[in-house]
Amino acid sequence: MSEPAIAVQGLSKRFGKRQVVDGLSFEVPTGSICGFLGRNGSGKTTTLRMLMNLIDANGGSARLLGLDSRRDHTRLMRRVGYVAEAPILYDWMKVRELVGFTSRFYDHWNSTAVDSLLRRFAIDPQQKVRHLSRGTHAQLALALAMGHDPELLILDEPATGLDVLVRRDFLESIIQIIQQEGRTVLFSSHLVHEVERVADQIVVIDSGRLLVSARTDDLKQQSGLPLEEIFINLVAAGRPEEVRS
Amino acid sequence: MRPLLWKEMRGLRPWILGAGALVLVVELLCFSPNFEKVFLGQYVGFLPLAPFAAAVALGASQMARERGARTLDFLLVRPVSPATILWTKFLAGSVALALLVAAAAALCFINPDFHDDREIGLLALRQSIRFTQLAAVLLPRAWCVYALAFGFSVMVNHVAKAVVALAVAVLALAGLASVYSDLFPFADLELWTPFVEPFSLTLRLARDPALFRISVFTLSGAALALAFLATLLFRRSPGRSLGNRQLLLGAAALVAVAILSTRAEDNRFPVVAPAASLELQMNSKRDLVNMEASGKLLIVAAEDSLAFLDFSDAHNPRKIVEAPMPLWTTRDLAVSGVDAYMLGTRKALPVDELQIAIATLTPAGAVHFAEPIPLGLVDTAGYPASLAVAGHFLYLDTIRERQCRIEIYDVSPAATRRDAGAVIVETLPAHLPGTTDRTLKSANMRMALRGGFLYVTTPAALTAIDVRDPAAPVVSARTEFHAALPVLWAFPRALASDGGQLLEAEPWPSVWNVFDLADPAHPARRGSLANHRGIVNEPAPVFLQHWKGGLLEFRQVRGSFQALRYLHDGRRGDAGMVAATGDYVYSLKGTEDGQFVSQFAGATMKTSQ
């Protein structure tokens, strides 16, 4: 069996006296689309930021693509794409400048794919970033995260703030991307139906603790319930489910 | 690194353009003579502050702006190490800072033709150093401050927090430096602290290549070390800010250092309390002019009265008598025993007269005025400056018809003729470089009497005059003097004798020139001592400096003058006039409760003007 794209072991984070993430462990198989589910404030963003080494963990470890997320940070960033929740870009740059600036960090840059995404999202390369709408910001950030053909894409609430049509288009983009062999996507959301449409793997957390990590189909088959009801039951019970993939 | 450098330089473009625009705008504004005079006159005083303020703002804003806009995450998820991000920012910031410092220095040279003889600082600076030297002196210090601010901004994520912490740090360290600098054993500390940048220090560094090199290497090294520390702190905790509690503790520690530093003098120097103290109540309502001591007798001259104070009984000092001097304005005072000699003007019609008044304290405690010595009418008698007295002879330095003269008067009671002799020390040139006729009036000579010799400083020489026969004074030696800066041509050079040596205060570079008096007729130049007080043009006694309401007494320590004792009467208020004899120092201080004269015993340094 190949090494998982993401392997999290006992990850913890505390802000002051508040335990935000508490001994979190899960794995995401290579090539899967994994939905990272949880209520607002359940610790999803903190977990993803720890995976990206944007904040230090108080305990535990995270391996991405077989590399340690802290020790091998620079090497890892060549192979991972990340889109933050409400991504902030250099708004004084033009889109074209921002793309050029980002591309110079990487040895390999797929200009064709980026240009194609920009066209698809109808983003004018000559436009200043500050003049883009919030949704277009997110789309531009996704295009930039895709430029170096990452093996792993981590998206933090990527569809937040997008209207229904744009959100659907956005998620379809992700699906198209994942169809390319070997790519893995981990994306967080609190909207279960959204995850259910695209994710073949889900990880559910609440109050920083793991509730379930399983294949979506297995979970639905075992319980015989739609994913939304499973999610509600899990959160209401507040205890780890026995189901494991 | 290249894309990062491109982004940083683009981000700092407003700073760089701002520096250029500032120079351009000031250049344009200088077409207005009023602005030029006000701005350039004041700017030298602010010059050291300008690059430091820019350095703090630049260093604090670079990372804080990135954090505030939340764009830092964008960089941290790229395949580049946090250290590279920081070093690139530091490099770009340093380039911008160099341009800002160059702009700040350029403002001093913005109009080479600007000349106002009241603005000695700007002229002295221009005549001392070139633009490149000034920028080279300022840059390492500003760089160090920038690195410190940069380090702070790495630890915090809010501009306000960084600014507050920095302000406290700068204040604390500046306070520390200002307390310790120039004081033994902390003399020269200011050379190594980037936070205090006295104007005289800038010039001193620019003119001393060895000191300049050491200073540059030390401060540049400190800047790089701070930047390195910043990368370590940043890498250890990327994206996380220092908590409020730590910031608060850090700020509290710095405040404590600042408070402690202001009290440091209590621990650094032996405090000498006064042996006696007297509340001085003068009948005259006009200003006090001078105070001279003769052993335990102290004579205080107001513009129109003269008071004799007796300090022989330390438990009961008293005012013996105060004699009014109507229609009289005293300019200077000299004392010998119980005799007081006052240079001043007497009201007369049609023109006031210059005179030397002679007053004697009688055994009965009254004041007897002898016949004054007339010097001529105010408009024609030249510019007499000061008096010195030895035995029955009185010495007056004066400039009359461009001649620097010493006039000697016999003041013995039996003398039938007062003017005993005169000697011309120097003839001033018709054209006075770097000065005006107004300066000539204050082109003070200075005198020091020692044994049978009188030593006189004039603009172009130090002259030794043999006055063992006062009726026939003879110039025994003359040492040429060339002012380092034309603007300082007419600055007085105070004299003091200390043991077997004569000390001449040279205004720039601020040193004491030491002359060996083994042969008193021919003072031999033996070298110079560092004097950290800057340009010296204060009246004697030169080894006592006003400091924090008291007096610091200086001594010659390892080739420079350093403060060793602190004379303080315990009252709040600024010390005013000072008089010193071989054994006693007297200080007159005005407080809310009145004027107090204190006698300090044990001062051993002999001083004279």
Interface residues (C-beta under 8 A of the other chain):
Chain A: R49 M52 N53 L54 I55 D56 H73 T74 R75 M77 R78 V80 Y82 A84 P87 I88 L89 Y90 D91 W92 F101 T102 R104 F105 Y106
Chain B: R2 P3 W6 K7 R10 G11 A69 R70 T71 D73 F74 L76 V77 R78 P79 V80 S81 S237 P238 G239 R240
